[in-house]
Amino acid sequence: MTSSSHGPAAPVQPSRIGLGVLLGLGASLAFATSGAFARPLLDAGWTPGGAVFWRVVGAAVLMLPIGLWVMRGRLREVVAEWRTITAFGALAVATAQLMYFAAVDRVSVGVALLLEYMAPVALVLLAWVRQRHAPSRLVLAGTLTSVLGLFCVLDLAGASLDPLGVLFGFLAMFGAAAYFVLGARPTTLHPLALPAFGLPVGGAVLGIAVLTGVLPYAAPLVDVTLMGASVPWWVPLSVVVLCATALAYGLGVAGIALMGERLSSFVSLSEVLFASLLAAIVLGELPTGLQLAGGGLIITGVVLIRAASGRAPAGLPTFVDELEAAESD
């Protein structure tokens, strides 16, 4: 699957965007498993840094051979894209993960998630600045509706703010935004190549953070409690590595290539809904009525953004200003 920025904009192909939405939802569901299956590790004494380090390193070990296979005979193209791959690993993987956990150390999980999930709003604002005209009414309506739903789902009642924690949260948002922007760049690489070669870069950055003490590390190899049963530590870690990281990044980047960064960033908000559902199933944490209402608002917002993106060129809407320009035609 390749993309190019050359030639006139192709007519809209709803099937491409629809497939991208399905891939994005699959990625969100996969990413959402991390919370429910990492919790037993954290309860057993693992630090968030230890969990995220092995999460990324394990996924890198799995994905790198796949990347070498899909790009066999074309490794020169991989070398030519080294800047994008390095940026993806350093920003979309390491920065997003490292800054999120740094934020959680100073503010509540809800506040940290809210700041990180402001990435879709940041992309809309970026389009506004770059194109120098306001986004369409559908985009603005979808953005406001989704943000309101996010507030409801995260239930921030009684949350406290720490200036440095807020800064870390915004840096996590920057990493998340980079994930969508870099994933949507025109490239001749196979969609799996970017996460396959980017994850090892992210693992190396996180490894340096662990070695220098920037990322507190502990990972005791003890049995943990998962869904009421005692299991080895590697059982939940395997789910986090296989599903929440390798599969999630693979599906996510493929979906971004079809949807463009803006729509995919709003579809990614479904991760908080899936996380609540999995928490109810795995951990017995049932969502409140407010959270359910918030989920409905997020879905409504995504539908509005999808309607707006439906008028954009299907020839890979790779940058936010291209999407906005298409809408103004």
N, C-alpha and C positions, 0 to 999 in steps of 0.2 A: 504494500500500500504506500503510494508515494504522493507527493503534492508538489505543486510548482506555483510560483507567483507570476509566471509569464502568461500572456494571452488574455483575451477578454473574459469577463466574468461569465461563468456558465449559468444556464437557467437553474432555478432552484430544483433540487432533487430531494423531495421530502423523505424518501426512503433512506438517504444517507444520514440526514439529521435524526430521523427516527431510530436508526441503528445506533447512532452515536449516543442518543438518550438512553437506550437500553444498556449499552456498554457502560455509560456513566453511572446508571443506577446499580449495575452489577459491581462496579468499583466502589461505590458508596457502601453497599452492603458488605463487601469484603473489608474495606477499611474499618467499618463499624465493629467488626468482631474483635478488634484489638482491645477495646476497653473491657469487655466481659471476660476475655481469656487472659488478659494481662493482670487483671485484678488478683487472681490466686497467687501469681508470682510476687506481686507487691506485698500481699498479706504475709507471704512466707519470708520476707526480708529483702527481696530484690529492690534496688533503687530504680526509679524511673530511667536513670541513665544506663544502668545495666541492662534493663529490658529493651530499651530502644537501640542500644549498641548491638546486641545479639540479634535483634529483630532485623536490622538493616544488613548486618554482616551475613546472617543466614540466608536472607533473600538474595544478596549479591552472589553468594556461592551457587545458588540455584539458577539465577538468571543469566550469569555470565556465559555458561556453555550454550544457553539458548541463543544469546546474542551472537556468539561466534558462529553458530549454525545458520541462523537466518541471514547473516551477512558474509557467509563463506564466499571467497573469491572477490569480495567487495570491501575488504578491510581498509583500502585506501580512502574510501568514502567515510569510514569511521574516523580515521585520522584527520581527514579534512574538516570534520565536524567537532573536533576536540574542544573548541570553546563552548559550544552549546552543551556538550556532554558534561564538561567540567562544571559549567554553571548550573546545570540540572542537579548534579550530585551535591554541589556545595550549597545551593540555595533551596531547591525544591525538596531535597531530602534532609540534608544535615541542618541547615538553618531553621527550616520549619519545625523539625523535631526538637532540636536543641533549645530554641527560643521558647517553644511551647512549654517544655518542662521547666525551663528557667522561670517562666511566668507563673506556672502552677506553684512554684516554691514560694511565691510572694502574694499571689491573689488566689481567689477560689477557682476551681476547675471551670465553673460556669462563665466567669469573667474571661478567663484565658481562652476558652472556646469561642466566646462571642467576639473577642478581638481578632482571633485567627480567621474566623468565618466572616469577617468584614472584607475579605479578599474580593468577593463579587462586587461589592460597593466600590472598592478601590478601582476596579477595572472599568466600571461605568464612569467614575469621575475622571479616570485617565483618558477615556474616549472623549469626554466633554472638553477637557483641556486641549487635547491634541487636535480635535476636529473644530474646536472653537464654536460649537453650537450645542444647544441643549439636546440630550437624548430624546427619543420619541416618548410620547405619553405612555405607551404600553411598557416601555423599559422602566420609566420612572415609577409607574404604578406597581409593576412586578417587583422592583427593588424595594420599595417601601413596604409592600405586603410581606415579602420574604423576611425582611429585617424584623418587622413586628412579630412574625411567627417565630423567628429565632429567639427573640427576647422571651416569648411565652414558653417555648420548649426548654430553654436553659434555666428558667425560673430563678432570677437573680435576687430574690428577696433577701435582704440582710447582707448582701455582698459588700465587702470592704475593698478599697482601692489602695494600691501602693504605687507611687510614681514609677519606680524602677520596674515593678511587675507589669505595669501598663506598657512601658517601653518595650519590654521583652515580648509582650503580646502583639504589639504592632510589628515587631521584627518577625514574629512567626507569621503574621498576616502577609508580610512582604515575601517570605519564603513560599507561602501558599499561592500567592499571586504569580510568582515566578514559575511555579509548577504548571499553571494554566497557560501562561504566555509562551514558555519554552516548548510546552507540548504541542502548541498550535503553530509553531514556526514551519514555513515551507521547507521540506527536506526530502532527499531521496532515500533516507534511511528507512528500514523496516520499522513499523510502530513499536515493536518489542526491543529495538536496539537502544533507544534512549534510556529506558529504565534498566536494561541489561548492563549497559556500560556506565550509566550514571550512579546506580546503587553502590558499586565498589568505590567510587569517588566519595560518596556520602559516608560509607563505612570508614574510609580512611580519615575523613575529617572528624568523625565522631571518635575514632580511635585516638587521634591526637588530643581531643578534648578530654578523654578519659585519662590518658597518660599525663597530661599537664595538670590534672585535678580540676579543670573547669567543669567537668561533668562528674558529679559524685557517682561512684561505682560500687555496687555490691550485687553478687549473683550466687547465693548459696544453692548448691545442688542438692536440694532436699525435696521430699514428697510434699505435694500441695493439695489443698482441698478444692475440687472442681465439681460443682453440681451435687454436693453432698457426699462425694466419694474421694478417697485418698488416691492420688495418681502421681507418677513421677513428674518432676519439673519439666521434662522435655515434652510432655503431652500438650499443655497449654501453649508452650513456646512454639511447638510445631504448627499449631493453628495460626498463631500470630505471624510466623515467618511465611508459611505457605499461602495463607488466605489473606491476612490483613496487610501483607507487604508485597510479596511477589505477584500474586494474582491481582491485587488491588492496583498496583502501579501499572501492570501490563494492560489491564482493562481500561484504566483511567486514561493513559496516554493515547490508546487507540480511539477512545471515545472523544477526546479533545480534538484529535485530528479531523474528526467528522463534524463536530459541533462548532468548533471555534472556542476561544477561551471564555467568552462572556457567558454563553448559554451553559457550557460545561461547569463553570464556577457556580452557577445557581443550582444546577442539578446536584452538585456535590453537597448542597445543604441537606439533602435527603439523608446524609450520613447520620445526622443527629436523630432523625426519626428511627432509622434502623438500629442505632445504638440504644435508644430507649426500648425498642422492641426486644432486642437481644438481652438487655439488662433484665427485662421482665421474665424472659424465658430461662436464662442461665442463672441470674442472681436473685430472682424473685422481687425485683424492684419495679412495682407497677407505676405507670405514668399517671399523673393527675389529670383532671379535666382541663386545666389550663394548658397543660402540655399537649393534650390531644387537639385542642383548639388551635394551638400554635402550629401543630403539624399540618392542619388543614390550610392555614394561612401560607405556610411555606410551599405547599403543593400548588395553591392558587397563584402565588408569585411566579413559580417556575412555569406554569402554563402561560402566563402573560408574557414572560420572557421568550418562551418558545414561539408564541404567536408573532412576536416582534422579529425574532430571528428567521422566521419562515420566509421573510421577504428579502433576506440577505442572499448573496450569491452562494451557491453550493460548492463553488470551486475553492473550497477551504477558506472560510472567513478567518484568516489567521491573525489579524490584528484588530483591536477594538475599533480603530478609526475606520477601517474598511467596512465593518459592519454598520457603523453609524452613517457612513457615506452612502451605503446601499439603501438604507432606510429613508434617506432624504431625497432619493431620486423619485 
